[in-house]
């Protein structure tokens, strides 16, 4: 179950990393939404990795609950 939760957190982290920039303003980290997202091969690979990680996390948690 812990592995499933780790996969879900990884999925969220990758998705946020692809959609937002982390900027430091006055010593605080702020998420700034990217305005010009280039949808090249790296972007698609990141989103597909995020989706795969989410699916693996869900199935891992379901597997541990069922068995």
PDB file of N, H, CA, C and O in Angstrom:
ATOM      1  N   UNK A   1       0.825  -1.179   0.000  1.00  0.00           N
ATOM      2  CA  UNK A   1       0.000   0.000   0.000  1.00  0.00           C
ATOM      3  C   UNK A   1       0.879   1.256   0.000  1.00  0.00           C
ATOM      4  O   UNK A   1       0.524   2.260  -0.618  1.00  0.00           O
ATOM      5  N   UNK A   2       2.009   1.204   0.682  1.00  0.00           N
ATOM      6  H   UNK A   2       2.297   0.389   1.184  1.00  0.00           H
ATOM      7  CA  UNK A   2       2.915   2.344   0.726  1.00  0.00           C
ATOM      8  C   UNK A   2       3.474   2.631  -0.663  1.00  0.00           C
ATOM      9  O   UNK A   2       3.651   3.789  -1.041  1.00  0.00           O
ATOM     10  N   UNK A   3       3.748   1.579  -1.415  1.00  0.00           N
ATOM     11  H   UNK A   3       3.604   0.638  -1.107  1.00  0.00           H
ATOM     12  CA  UNK A   3       4.263   1.763  -2.777  1.00  0.00           C
ATOM     13  C   UNK A   3       3.212   2.446  -3.648  1.00  0.00           C
ATOM     14  O   UNK A   3       3.553   3.302  -4.465  1.00  0.00           O
ATOM     15  N   UNK A   4       1.953   2.085  -3.488  1.00  0.00           N
ATOM     16  H   UNK A   4       1.676   1.390  -2.825  1.00  0.00           H
ATOM     17  CA  UNK A   4       0.876   2.723  -4.235  1.00  0.00           C
ATOM     18  C   UNK A   4       0.753   4.194  -3.933  1.00  0.00           C
ATOM     19  O   UNK A   4       0.540   5.006  -4.833  1.00  0.00           O
ATOM     20  N   UNK A   5       0.888   4.542  -2.665  1.00  0.00           N
ATOM     21  H   UNK A   5       1.061   3.883  -1.934  1.00  0.00           H
ATOM     22  CA  UNK A   5       0.823   5.953  -2.271  1.00  0.00           C
ATOM     23  C   UNK A   5       2.011   6.719  -2.850  1.00  0.00           C
ATOM     24  O   UNK A   5       1.869   7.860  -3.290  1.00  0.00           O
ATOM     25  N   UNK A   6       3.179   6.085  -2.845  1.00  0.00           N
ATOM     26  H   UNK A   6       3.294   5.158  -2.487  1.00  0.00           H
ATOM     27  CA  UNK A   6       4.362   6.724  -3.439  1.00  0.00           C
ATOM     28  C   UNK A   6       4.168   6.965  -4.929  1.00  0.00           C
ATOM     29  O   UNK A   6       4.563   8.011  -5.444  1.00  0.00           O
ATOM     30  N   UNK A   7       3.559   5.999  -5.631  1.00  0.00           N
ATOM     31  H   UNK A   7       3.239   5.149  -5.213  1.00  0.00           H
ATOM     32  CA  UNK A   7       3.288   6.171  -7.055  1.00  0.00           C
ATOM     33  C   UNK A   7       2.325   7.332  -7.292  1.00  0.00           C
ATOM     34  O   UNK A   7       2.513   8.109  -8.229  1.00  0.00           O
ATOM     35  N   UNK A   8       1.312   7.456  -6.465  1.00  0.00           N
ATOM     36  H   UNK A   8       1.160   6.825  -5.705  1.00  0.00           H
ATOM     37  CA  UNK A   8       0.344   8.545  -6.631  1.00  0.00           C
ATOM     38  C   UNK A   8       0.995   9.896  -6.364  1.00  0.00           C
ATOM     39  O   UNK A   8       0.735  10.855  -7.091  1.00  0.00           O
ATOM     40  N   UNK A   9       1.840   9.992  -5.334  1.00  0.00           N
ATOM     41  H   UNK A   9       2.051   9.213  -4.743  1.00  0.00           H
ATOM     42  CA  UNK A   9       2.555  11.248  -5.075  1.00  0.00           C
ATOM     43  C   UNK A   9       3.515  11.585  -6.217  1.00  0.00           C
ATOM     44  O   UNK A   9       3.658  12.747  -6.595  1.00  0.00           O
ATOM     45  N   UNK A  10       4.166  10.563  -6.758  1.00  0.00           N
ATOM     46  H   UNK A  10       4.050   9.619  -6.451  1.00  0.00           H
ATOM     47  CA  UNK A  10       5.059  10.781  -7.903  1.00  0.00           C
ATOM     48  C   UNK A  10       4.279  11.307  -9.096  1.00  0.00           C
ATOM     49  O   UNK A  10       4.738  12.209  -9.797  1.00  0.00           O
ATOM     50  N   UNK A  11       3.109  10.749  -9.325  1.00  0.00           N
ATOM     51  H   UNK A  11       2.735  10.016  -8.756  1.00  0.00           H
ATOM     52  CA  UNK A  11       2.265  11.203 -10.422  1.00  0.00           C
ATOM     53  C   UNK A  11       1.889  12.673 -10.265  1.00  0.00           C
ATOM     54  O   UNK A  11       1.970  13.445 -11.222  1.00  0.00           O
ATOM     55  N   UNK A  12       1.483  13.055  -9.071  1.00  0.00           N
ATOM     56  H   UNK A  12       1.418  12.428  -8.294  1.00  0.00           H
ATOM     57  CA  UNK A  12       1.134  14.454  -8.817  1.00  0.00           C
ATOM     58  C   UNK A  12       2.318  15.378  -8.974  1.00  0.00           C
ATOM     59  O   UNK A  12       2.185  16.471  -9.525  1.00  0.00           O
ATOM     60  N   UNK A  13       3.475  14.956  -8.498  1.00  0.00           N
ATOM     61  H   UNK A  13       3.583  14.068  -8.050  1.00  0.00           H
ATOM     62  CA  UNK A  13       4.682  15.770  -8.610  1.00  0.00           C
ATOM     63  C   UNK A  13       5.061  15.996 -10.071  1.00  0.00           C
ATOM     64  O   UNK A  13       5.378  17.120 -10.462  1.00  0.00           O
ATOM     65  N   UNK A  14       5.030  14.940 -10.878  1.00  0.00           N
ATOM     66  H   UNK A  14       4.772  14.027 -10.560  1.00  0.00           H
ATOM     67  CA  UNK A  14       5.382  15.075 -12.296  1.00  0.00           C
ATOM     68  C   UNK A  14       4.385  15.983 -13.011  1.00  0.00           C
ATOM     69  O   UNK A  14       4.781  16.815 -13.827  1.00  0.00           O
ATOM     70  N   UNK A  15       3.104  15.831 -12.712  1.00  0.00           N
ATOM     71  H   UNK A  15       2.782  15.155 -12.049  1.00  0.00           H
ATOM     72  CA  UNK A  15       2.081  16.651 -13.365  1.00  0.00           C
ATOM     73  C   UNK A  15       2.258  18.128 -13.003  1.00  0.00           C
ATOM     74  O   UNK A  15       2.181  18.996 -13.873  1.00  0.00           O
ATOM     75  N   UNK A  16       2.492  18.410 -11.730  1.00  0.00           N
ATOM     76  H   UNK A  16       2.554  17.705 -11.023  1.00  0.00           H
ATOM     77  CA  UNK A  16       2.690  19.803 -11.306  1.00  0.00           C
ATOM     78  C   UNK A  16       3.952  20.375 -11.919  1.00  0.00           C
ATOM     79  O   UNK A  16       3.982  21.544 -12.305  1.00  0.00           O
ATOM     80  N   UNK A  17       4.998  19.560 -12.014  1.00  0.00           N
ATOM     81  H   UNK A  17       4.974  18.610 -11.701  1.00  0.00           H
ATOM     82  CA  UNK A  17       6.259  20.014 -12.585  1.00  0.00           C
ATOM     83  C   UNK A  17       6.101  20.382 -14.063  1.00  0.00           C
ATOM     84  O   UNK A  17       6.746  21.316 -14.537  1.00  0.00           O
ATOM     85  N   UNK A  18       5.262  19.666 -14.782  1.00  0.00           N
ATOM     86  H   UNK A  18       4.738  18.907 -14.397  1.00  0.00           H
ATOM     87  CA  UNK A  18       5.051  19.955 -16.197  1.00  0.00           C
ATOM     88  C   UNK A  18       4.180  21.189 -16.414  1.00  0.00           C
ATOM     89  O   UNK A  18       4.340  21.876 -17.422  1.00  0.00           O
ATOM     90  N   UNK A  19       3.270  21.485 -15.501  1.00  0.00           N
ATOM     91  H   UNK A  19       3.140  20.927 -14.681  1.00  0.00           H
ATOM     92  CA  UNK A  19       2.315  22.581 -15.677  1.00  0.00           C
ATOM     93  C   UNK A  19       2.699  23.882 -14.979  1.00  0.00           C
ATOM     94  O   UNK A  19       2.186  24.942 -15.337  1.00  0.00           O
ATOM     95  N   UNK A  20       3.602  23.824 -13.978  1.00  0.00           N
ATOM     96  H   UNK A  20       4.019  22.963 -13.687  1.00  0.00           H
ATOM     97  CA  UNK A  20       3.915  25.009 -13.175  1.00  0.00           C
ATOM     98  C   UNK A  20       5.416  25.199 -13.030  1.00  0.00           C
ATOM     99  O   UNK A  20       6.194  24.254 -13.165  1.00  0.00           O
ATOM    100  N   UNK A  21       5.807  26.434 -12.754  1.00  0.00           N
ATOM    101  H   UNK A  21       5.175  27.201 -12.645  1.00  0.00           H
ATOM    102  CA  UNK A  21       7.183  26.783 -12.387  1.00  0.00           C
ATOM    103  C   UNK A  21       7.212  27.094 -10.899  1.00  0.00           C
ATOM    104  O   UNK A  21       6.242  27.616 -10.351  1.00  0.00           O
ATOM    105  N   UNK A  22       8.315  26.777 -10.250  1.00  0.00           N
ATOM    106  H   UNK A  22       9.103  26.352 -10.695  1.00  0.00           H
ATOM    107  CA  UNK A  22       8.491  27.126  -8.847  1.00  0.00           C
ATOM    108  C   UNK A  22       9.384  28.358  -8.780  1.00  0.00           C
ATOM    109  O   UNK A  22      10.541  28.321  -9.199  1.00  0.00           O
ATOM    110  N   UNK A  23       8.835  29.454  -8.246  1.00  0.00           N
ATOM    111  H   UNK A  23       7.895  29.484  -7.906  1.00  0.00           H
ATOM    112  CA  UNK A  23       9.541  30.728  -8.171  1.00  0.00           C
ATOM    113  C   UNK A  23       9.691  31.108  -6.702  1.00  0.00           C
ATOM    114  O   UNK A  23       8.780  30.898  -5.902  1.00  0.00           O
ATOM    115  N   UNK A  24      10.853  31.672  -6.354  1.00  0.00           N
ATOM    116  H   UNK A  24      11.594  31.842  -7.004  1.00  0.00           H
ATOM    117  CA  UNK A  24      11.080  32.151  -4.993  1.00  0.00           C
ATOM    118  C   UNK A  24      10.818  33.655  -4.956  1.00  0.00           C
ATOM    119  O   UNK A  24      11.511  34.432  -5.613  1.00  0.00           O
ATOM    120  N   UNK A  25       9.817  34.051  -4.187  1.00  0.00           N
ATOM    121  H   UNK A  25       9.254  33.420  -3.653  1.00  0.00           H
ATOM    122  CA  UNK A  25       9.473  35.454  -4.016  1.00  0.00           C
ATOM    123  C   UNK A  25       9.586  35.782  -2.533  1.00  0.00           C
ATOM    124  O   UNK A  25       8.850  35.230  -1.715  1.00  0.00           O
ATOM    125  N   UNK A  26      10.498  36.674  -2.189  1.00  0.00           N
ATOM    126  H   UNK A  26      11.096  37.122  -2.854  1.00  0.00           H
ATOM    127  CA  UNK A  26      10.731  37.115  -0.815  1.00  0.00           C
ATOM    128  C   UNK A  26      10.959  35.940   0.127  1.00  0.00           C
ATOM    129  O   UNK A  26      10.451  35.931   1.248  1.00  0.00           O
ATOM    130  N   UNK A  27      11.716  34.958  -0.322  1.00  0.00           N
ATOM    131  H   UNK A  27      12.129  34.965  -1.232  1.00  0.00           H
ATOM    132  CA  UNK A  27      12.060  33.817   0.512  1.00  0.00           C
ATOM    133  C   UNK A  27      11.006  32.730   0.567  1.00  0.00           C
ATOM    134  O   UNK A  27      11.200  31.726   1.253  1.00  0.00           O
ATOM    135  N   UNK A  28       9.890  32.899  -0.139  1.00  0.00           N
ATOM    136  H   UNK A  28       9.732  33.714  -0.697  1.00  0.00           H
ATOM    137  CA  UNK A  28       8.834  31.892  -0.156  1.00  0.00           C
ATOM    138  C   UNK A  28       8.740  31.287  -1.543  1.00  0.00           C
ATOM    139  O   UNK A  28       8.878  31.989  -2.545  1.00  0.00           O
ATOM    140  N   UNK A  29       8.509  29.999  -1.601  1.00  0.00           N
ATOM    141  H   UNK A  29       8.398  29.429  -0.787  1.00  0.00           H
ATOM    142  CA  UNK A  29       8.349  29.325  -2.891  1.00  0.00           C
ATOM    143  C   UNK A  29       6.886  29.403  -3.320  1.00  0.00           C
ATOM    144  O   UNK A  29       5.975  29.084  -2.556  1.00  0.00           O
ATOM    145  N   UNK A  30       6.692  29.837  -4.561  1.00  0.00           N
ATOM    146  H   UNK A  30       7.432  30.096  -5.181  1.00  0.00           H
ATOM    147  CA  UNK A  30       5.356  30.033  -5.100  1.00  0.00           C
ATOM    148  C   UNK A  30       5.241  29.270  -6.410  1.00  0.00           C
ATOM    149  O   UNK A  30       6.169  29.279  -7.218  1.00  0.00           O
ATOM    150  N   UNK A  31       4.098  28.604  -6.629  1.00  0.00           N
ATOM    151  H   UNK A  31       3.344  28.596  -5.972  1.00  0.00           H
ATOM    152  CA  UNK A  31       3.843  27.941  -7.901  1.00  0.00           C
ATOM    153  C   UNK A  31       3.269  28.955  -8.879  1.00  0.00           C
ATOM    154  O   UNK A  31       2.251  29.591  -8.603  1.00  0.00           O
ATOM    155  N   UNK A  32       3.920  29.100 -10.012  1.00  0.00           N
ATOM    156  H   UNK A  32       4.746  28.584 -10.237  1.00  0.00           H
ATOM    157  CA  UNK A  32       3.478  30.022 -11.056  1.00  0.00           C
ATOM    158  C   UNK A  32       3.100  29.195 -12.277  1.00  0.00           C
ATOM    159  O   UNK A  32       3.910  28.411 -12.771  1.00  0.00           O
ATOM    160  N   UNK A  33       1.872  29.365 -12.766  1.00  0.00           N
ATOM    161  H   UNK A  33       1.214  30.002 -12.364  1.00  0.00           H
ATOM    162  CA  UNK A  33       1.415  28.584 -13.910  1.00  0.00           C
ATOM    163  C   UNK A  33       2.154  29.023 -15.168  1.00  0.00           C
ATOM    164  O   UNK A  33       2.297  30.215 -15.440  1.00  0.00           O
ATOM    165  N   UNK A  34       2.622  28.035 -15.930  1.00  0.00           N
ATOM    166  H   UNK A  34       2.506  27.067 -15.709  1.00  0.00           H
ATOM    167  CA  UNK A  34       3.330  28.335 -17.174  1.00  0.00           C
ATOM    168  C   UNK A  34       2.328  28.875 -18.194  1.00  0.00           C
ATOM    169  O   UNK A  34       1.248  28.314 -18.378  1.00  0.00           O
ATOM    170  N   UNK A  35       2.701  29.969 -18.849  1.00  0.00           N
ATOM    171  H   UNK A  35       3.578  30.426 -18.699  1.00  0.00           H
ATOM    172  CA  UNK A  35       1.802  30.553 -19.842  1.00  0.00           C
ATOM    173  C   UNK A  35       2.060  29.982 -21.234  1.00  0.00           C
ATOM    174  O   UNK A  35       1.121  29.773 -22.002  1.00  0.00           O
ATOM    175  N   UNK A  36       3.299  29.735 -21.556  1.00  0.00           N
ATOM    176  H   UNK A  36       4.062  29.906 -20.932  1.00  0.00           H
ATOM    177  CA  UNK A  36       3.671  29.209 -22.869  1.00  0.00           C
ATOM    178  C   UNK A  36       4.198  27.790 -22.712  1.00  0.00           C
ATOM    179  O   UNK A  36       5.401  27.585 -22.549  1.00  0.00           O
ATOM    180  N   UNK A  37       3.310  26.821 -22.762  1.00  0.00           N
ATOM    181  H   UNK A  37       2.333  26.987 -22.895  1.00  0.00           H
ATOM    182  CA  UNK A  37       3.721  25.430 -22.626  1.00  0.00           C
ATOM    183  C   UNK A  37       3.939  24.863 -24.021  1.00  0.00           C
ATOM    184  O   UNK A  37       3.011  24.787 -24.826  1.00  0.00           O
ATOM    185  N   UNK A  38       5.181  24.464 -24.299  1.00  0.00           N
ATOM    186  H   UNK A  38       5.935  24.526 -23.645  1.00  0.00           H
ATOM    187  CA  UNK A  38       5.456  23.834 -25.586  1.00  0.00           C
ATOM    188  C   UNK A  38       5.181  22.342 -25.454  1.00  0.00           C
ATOM    189  O   UNK A  38       5.775  21.655 -24.623  1.00  0.00           O
ATOM    190  N   UNK A  39       4.287  21.869 -26.272  1.00  0.00           N
ATOM    191  H   UNK A  39       3.805  22.427 -26.947  1.00  0.00           H
ATOM    192  CA  UNK A  39       3.888  20.471 -26.187  1.00  0.00           C
ATOM    193  C   UNK A  39       4.737  19.634 -27.129  1.00  0.00           C
ATOM    194  O   UNK A  39       4.265  19.140 -28.153  1.00  0.00           O
ATOM    195  N   UNK A  40       5.999  19.489 -26.757  1.00  0.00           N
ATOM    196  H   UNK A  40       6.383  19.890 -25.925  1.00  0.00           H
ATOM    197  CA  UNK A  40       6.913  18.690 -27.549  1.00  0.00           C
ATOM    198  C   UNK A  40       6.946  17.263 -27.008  1.00  0.00           C
ATOM    199  O   UNK A  40       6.093  16.881 -26.206  1.00  0.00           O
ATOM    200  N   UNK A  41       7.918  16.485 -27.441  1.00  0.00           N
ATOM    201  H   UNK A  41       8.611  16.795 -28.092  1.00  0.00           H
ATOM    202  CA  UNK A  41       8.016  15.096 -27.026  1.00  0.00           C
ATOM    203  C   UNK A  41       8.270  14.934 -25.544  1.00  0.00           C
ATOM    204  O   UNK A  41       7.738  14.010 -24.928  1.00  0.00           O
ATOM    205  N   UNK A  42       9.078  15.817 -24.950  1.00  0.00           N
ATOM    206  H   UNK A  42       9.510  16.567 -25.451  1.00  0.00           H
ATOM    207  CA  UNK A  42       9.369  15.729 -23.524  1.00  0.00           C
ATOM    208  C   UNK A  42       8.126  15.989 -22.678  1.00  0.00           C
ATOM    209  O   UNK A  42       7.915  15.327 -21.662  1.00  0.00           O
ATOM    210  N   UNK A  43       7.313  16.939 -23.090  1.00  0.00           N
ATOM    211  H   UNK A  43       7.484  17.477 -23.916  1.00  0.00           H
ATOM    212  CA  UNK A  43       6.078  17.247 -22.372  1.00  0.00           C
ATOM    213  C   UNK A  43       5.136  16.051 -22.412  1.00  0.00           C
ATOM    214  O   UNK A  43       4.590  15.657 -21.381  1.00  0.00           O
ATOM    215  N   UNK A  44       4.944  15.476 -23.585  1.00  0.00           N
ATOM    216  H   UNK A  44       5.388  15.796 -24.422  1.00  0.00           H
ATOM    217  CA  UNK A  44       4.052  14.317 -23.723  1.00  0.00           C
ATOM    218  C   UNK A  44       4.568  13.130 -22.931  1.00  0.00           C
ATOM    219  O   UNK A  44       3.787  12.400 -22.320  1.00  0.00           O
ATOM    220  N   UNK A  45       5.894  12.930 -22.939  1.00  0.00           N
ATOM    221  H   UNK A  45       6.529  13.522 -23.436  1.00  0.00           H
ATOM    222  CA  UNK A  45       6.487  11.845 -22.176  1.00  0.00           C
ATOM    223  C   UNK A  45       6.250  12.049 -20.675  1.00  0.00           C
ATOM    224  O   UNK A  45       5.961  11.089 -19.960  1.00  0.00           O
ATOM    225  N   UNK A  46       6.367  13.269 -20.202  1.00  0.00           N
ATOM    226  H   UNK A  46       6.601  14.049 -20.783  1.00  0.00           H
ATOM    227  CA  UNK A  46       6.124  13.555 -18.792  1.00  0.00           C
ATOM    228  C   UNK A  46       4.682  13.311 -18.392  1.00  0.00           C
ATOM    229  O   UNK A  46       4.419  12.743 -17.332  1.00  0.00           O
ATOM    230  N   UNK A  47       3.745  13.735 -19.231  1.00  0.00           N
ATOM    231  H   UNK A  47       3.958  14.196 -20.092  1.00  0.00           H
ATOM    232  CA  UNK A  47       2.329  13.525 -18.928  1.00  0.00           C
ATOM    233  C   UNK A  47       1.984  12.038 -18.966  1.00  0.00           C
ATOM    234  O   UNK A  47       1.242  11.559 -18.109  1.00  0.00           O
ATOM    235  N   UNK A  48       2.509  11.301 -19.944  1.00  0.00           N
ATOM    236  H   UNK A  48       3.111  11.690 -20.641  1.00  0.00           H
ATOM    237  CA  UNK A  48       2.258   9.859 -20.012  1.00  0.00           C
ATOM    238  C   UNK A  48       2.869   9.132 -18.820  1.00  0.00           C
ATOM    239  O   UNK A  48       2.280   8.181 -18.308  1.00  0.00           O
ATOM    240  N   UNK A  49       4.040   9.568 -18.374  1.00  0.00           N
ATOM    241  H   UNK A  49       4.519  10.341 -18.790  1.00  0.00           H
ATOM    242  CA  UNK A  49       4.658   8.985 -17.185  1.00  0.00           C
ATOM    243  C   UNK A  49       3.793   9.259 -15.955  1.00  0.00           C
ATOM    244  O   UNK A  49       3.653   8.396 -15.089  1.00  0.00           O
ATOM    245  N   UNK A  50       3.224  10.439 -15.879  1.00  0.00           N
ATOM    246  H   UNK A  50       3.338  11.140 -16.583  1.00  0.00           H
ATOM    247  CA  UNK A  50       2.351  10.790 -14.775  1.00  0.00           C
ATOM    248  C   UNK A  50       1.101   9.913 -14.761  1.00  0.00           C
ATOM    249  O   UNK A  50       0.686   9.433 -13.706  1.00  0.00           O
ATOM    250  N   UNK A  51       0.510   9.707 -15.918  1.00  0.00           N
ATOM    251  H   UNK A  51       0.847  10.096 -16.775  1.00  0.00           H
ATOM    252  CA  UNK A  51      -0.689   8.868 -16.011  1.00  0.00           C
ATOM    253  C   UNK A  51      -0.366   7.421 -15.653  1.00  0.00           C
ATOM    254  O   UNK A  51      -1.126   6.778 -14.928  1.00  0.00           O
ATOM    255  N   UNK A  52       0.754   6.907 -16.155  1.00  0.00           N
ATOM    256  H   UNK A  52       1.371   7.429 -16.743  1.00  0.00           H
ATOM    257  CA  UNK A  52       1.158   5.540 -15.845  1.00  0.00           C
ATOM    258  C   UNK A  52       1.410   5.366 -14.351  1.00  0.00           C
ATOM    259  O   UNK A  52       1.011   4.360 -13.764  1.00  0.00           O
ATOM    260  N   UNK A  53       2.063   6.333 -13.743  1.00  0.00           N
ATOM    261  H   UNK A  53       2.387   7.151 -14.219  1.00  0.00           H
ATOM    262  CA  UNK A  53       2.331   6.264 -12.314  1.00  0.00           C
ATOM    263  C   UNK A  53       1.039   6.288 -11.507  1.00  0.00           C
ATOM    264  O   UNK A  53       0.925   5.579 -10.507  1.00  0.00           O
ATOM    265  N   UNK A  54       0.071   7.085 -11.920  1.00  0.00           N
ATOM    266  H   UNK A  54       0.163   7.661 -12.733  1.00  0.00           H
ATOM    267  CA  UNK A  54      -1.222   7.135 -11.245  1.00  0.00           C
ATOM    268  C   UNK A  54      -1.937   5.800 -11.352  1.00  0.00           C
ATOM    269  O   UNK A  54      -2.478   5.312 -10.360  1.00  0.00           O
ATOM    270  N   UNK A  55      -1.950   5.206 -12.524  1.00  0.00           N
ATOM    271  H   UNK A  55      -1.511   5.603 -13.330  1.00  0.00           H
ATOM    272  CA  UNK A  55      -2.613   3.917 -12.725  1.00  0.00           C
ATOM    273  C   UNK A  55      -1.936   2.828 -11.896  1.00  0.00           C
ATOM    274  O   UNK A  55      -2.616   2.021 -11.263  1.00  0.00           O
ATOM    275  N   UNK A  56      -0.603   2.799 -11.894  1.00  0.00           N
ATOM    276  H   UNK A  56      -0.050   3.454 -12.408  1.00  0.00           H
ATOM    277  CA  UNK A  56       0.110   1.811 -11.080  1.00  0.00           C
ATOM    278  C   UNK A  56      -0.176   1.993  -9.592  1.00  0.00           C
ATOM    279  O   UNK A  56      -0.319   1.010  -8.865  1.00  0.00           O
ATOM    280  N   UNK A  57      -0.259   3.227  -9.141  1.00  0.00           N
ATOM    281  H   UNK A  57      -0.142   4.025  -9.732  1.00  0.00           H
ATOM    282  CA  UNK A  57      -0.576   3.490  -7.744  1.00  0.00           C
ATOM    283  C   UNK A  57      -1.958   3.011  -7.364  1.00  0.00           C
ATOM    284  O   UNK A  57      -2.147   2.401  -6.311  1.00  0.00           O
ATOM    285  N   UNK A  58      -2.929   3.287  -8.225  1.00  0.00           N
ATOM    286  H   UNK A  58      -2.776   3.782  -9.080  1.00  0.00           H
ATOM    287  CA  UNK A  58      -4.307   2.856  -7.943  1.00  0.00           C
ATOM    288  C   UNK A  58      -4.395   1.342  -7.907  1.00  0.00           C
ATOM    289  O   UNK A  58      -4.999   0.782  -6.991  1.00  0.00           O
ATOM    290  N   UNK A  59      -3.797   0.660  -8.898  1.00  0.00           N
ATOM    291  H   UNK A  59      -3.307   1.114  -9.641  1.00  0.00           H
ATOM    292  CA  UNK A  59      -3.849  -0.794  -8.912  1.00  0.00           C
ATOM    293  C   UNK A  59      -3.086  -1.407  -7.750  1.00  0.00           C
ATOM    294  O   UNK A  59      -3.487  -2.452  -7.238  1.00  0.00           O
ATOM    295  N   UNK A  60      -1.999  -0.784  -7.323  1.00  0.00           N
ATOM    296  H   UNK A  60      -1.673   0.065  -7.739  1.00  0.00           H
ATOM    297  CA  UNK A  60      -1.245  -1.287  -6.184  1.00  0.00           C
ATOM    298  C   UNK A  60      -2.069  -1.190  -4.897  1.00  0.00           C
ATOM    299  O   UNK A  60      -2.080  -2.115  -4.085  1.00  0.00           O
ATOM    300  N   UNK A  61      -2.746  -0.077  -4.726  1.00  0.00           N
ATOM    301  H   UNK A  61      -2.737   0.674  -5.386  1.00  0.00           H
ATOM    302  CA  UNK A  61      -3.587   0.084  -3.530  1.00  0.00           C
ATOM    303  C   UNK A  61      -4.771  -0.874  -3.568  1.00  0.00           C
ATOM    304  O   UNK A  61      -5.105  -1.487  -2.553  1.00  0.00           O
ATOM    305  N   UNK A  62      -5.408  -1.008  -4.729  1.00  0.00           N
ATOM    306  H   UNK A  62      -5.137  -0.510  -5.553  1.00  0.00           H
ATOM    307  CA  UNK A  62      -6.524  -1.946  -4.849  1.00  0.00           C
ATOM    308  C   UNK A  62      -6.078  -3.379  -4.608  1.00  0.00           C
ATOM    309  O   UNK A  62      -6.799  -4.155  -3.980  1.00  0.00           O
ATOM    310  N   UNK A  63      -4.914  -3.735  -5.093  1.00  0.00           N
ATOM    311  H   UNK A  63      -4.328  -3.105  -5.603  1.00  0.00           H
ATOM    312  CA  UNK A  63      -4.389  -5.084  -4.895  1.00  0.00           C
ATOM    313  C   UNK A  63      -4.152  -5.367  -3.426  1.00  0.00           C
ATOM    314  O   UNK A  63      -4.462  -6.458  -2.946  1.00  0.00           O
ATOM    315  N   UNK A  64      -3.607  -4.399  -2.707  1.00  0.00           N
ATOM    316  H   UNK A  64      -3.356  -3.514  -3.097  1.00  0.00           H
ATOM    317  CA  UNK A  64      -3.354  -4.626  -1.290  1.00  0.00           C
ATOM    318  C   UNK A  64      -4.649  -4.667  -0.483  1.00  0.00           C
ATOM    319  O   UNK A  64      -4.710  -5.345   0.543  1.00  0.00           O
ATOM    320  N   UNK A  65      -5.672  -3.963  -0.921  1.00  0.00           N
ATOM    321  H   UNK A  65      -5.622  -3.412  -1.755  1.00  0.00           H
ATOM    322  CA  UNK A  65      -6.961  -3.996  -0.226  1.00  0.00           C
ATOM    323  C   UNK A  65      -7.668  -5.325  -0.469  1.00  0.00           C
ATOM    324  O   UNK A  65      -8.228  -5.910   0.457  1.00  0.00           O
ATOM    325  N   UNK A  66      -7.643  -5.801  -1.710  1.00  0.00           N
ATOM    326  H   UNK A  66      -7.188  -5.325  -2.463  1.00  0.00           H
ATOM    327  CA  UNK A  66      -8.351  -7.031  -2.063  1.00  0.00           C
ATOM    328  C   UNK A  66      -7.696  -8.247  -1.407  1.00  0.00           C
ATOM    329  O   UNK A  66      -8.383  -9.129  -0.891  1.00  0.00           O
ATOM    330  N   UNK A  67      -6.371  -8.286  -1.432  1.00  0.00           N
ATOM    331  H   UNK A  67      -5.813  -7.570  -1.851  1.00  0.00           H
ATOM    332  CA  UNK A  67      -5.695  -9.453  -0.871  1.00  0.00           C
ATOM    333  C   UNK A  67      -5.346  -9.170   0.544  1.00  0.00           C
ATOM    334  O   UNK A  67      -4.766 -10.021   1.219  1.00  0.00           O
TER     335      UNK A  67
END
